Amino acid sequence: MVIDSYSEQETFRIGEKIGREAKPGSVYALIGDLGVGKTVFTQGVASGLAVEEAICSPTFTIVQIYEEGRLPFYHFDVYRIGDPEEMDEIGYEDYFYGEGVCFVEWANLIEELMPENTIWITIEKNPEKGFDYRKITLNHPTA
């Protein structure tokens, strides 16, 4: 599924809809270049999960945990992971296979660790369609 967004607010609302529809154990892989809007999208997801705490990119901590929403929300940023084995140190399996909702930015760097049921989301810019335009592609598992 491809969704066009023409503003930061629209990108937020698309994420919010995903958050409202997320089920326990959902895992989302979020792919996109720096500055494409991954954090805005994730903030929308958190809003849809009724997380009221401020959401920021966990670049230096790898995972931020938010437990006060409708479901536990685990926001990963694996940009700085040098080797997928580093994920073992934070016990990623407890999150990926738990009852919360996982969002993993830069998931392509640990693709081999992502569960089969992962929903892959790619956010891309297209300057020809405007500065704020984003193409958001959702690929649901075929299982």
N, C-alpha and C positions, 0 to 999 in steps of 0.2 A: 504494500500500500504506500502510495506517495501522497504527501500532504504539503501544500505550498503555504508558507508563512511570509507575510509582508511587513511584520513588525515584531519587536521584542515582546510586546504584550500578547500577540497572537501565538508566538512560540511558547510563551509561558502558559497560555490557555490550553494549547495542545498537550503539553506536559501534564497540566492539571487534570485533563480528561483521562489520561493514562493512569494517573494516581488514583482517581476515583474508581476506576475499573480494575485496578490491580488486586490480585488474589494472594493469599498466603503462599509463600514459596516462589513467587514470581522473580525471575532474574532477567534483567535488561542489560544489554551491552550497548554502550553509547560511544559512537565513533564520530570524529570530526576534528578538523584542524584547530589550532589555537585560535581563540577569538570568534569561533563560529556560533557560540551560544549554548554550549553544553550545560553550563552552570545555570543559565536562565531556564532552560528546559527542565533541569533537575529541580530547580526551585518550584516550578509549576507542579511537578510530580509530588513533591513534598506537600504542597498546598492541597492537592487532591487527596492526600493521605491524612489531612488535618494535622500536619506537623506545623506548629506555630513558631518553633525556634528558627532563628536565622540560618539559612543554608549557604555555605560557602564551599569552595573547592578544597578537598582535603589533601592537596598536593604533597604536603610534608608529613602527613600522618597516615596516609594510604586509605584509612577508613574512618568515616565519621558515623556515629551511631545515634539515631534519634528514636526514642522509644515512646514518646508521649502521643503519637498519632493513632489513627485507626488500626494500623499495623506497624510493627517495628520497621524502620527504614534504615538501610545500610548503604551509605554513599561511598563508593570506592573511587579513587583516582590512582591508577597504576602507572602513570606516566614515568615515574622515576624507578620503576621496578627494572632491575638489570637482568634478573633471571627469574623465570616463573616459580622456581623453588622458594624464592623469598616469600611467596604467598603462604607457604606452609607455616612460617613463623607467626603469622597473625591468625592462624586457624580459619582460613577462608572457607573451608568446607562447612563449618558450623553455620556460617552466614548463607552460603549458596544453597545449602540443602536444609535450611531451617524454615521457620514459619513466617519470616518477615519478607520484605521486598528489597531486593538488591539492585542498585544501579551502579554499573561499572564503567567509568570513563576510561578511554584508551584500552578497551577490552581486547582489541586486536593484538596487543602485546602479550596477552596471556590466553590466547584463543584456545589452546589445548586444555586449559583448566575449566573453561566455561561449560556448564551443564548442557545436555542435549536440548532441553526445553527453553534455552535462552532466546529471548526476543531481541533481535539485533536492530538497532536504530542508528541511522547515519544522518548527520546534519551537514549540509553543504551550502556554500555561498554560490551565487551566480551574479556577479556585478552587472551583467547586461540586463538583469531583471530588477535592479535597484540595490542600493546599499544595504537595506534591511532585509532583503529577500533571503529566505532559507528554504531549501528543499529537504524535507524530512521524510526519510524512507524507513518503513517498518517492515521487517522480515520475520514473520512468525514461523516457528518450527513446523515442519510438515508431519510430525508425529501425531 
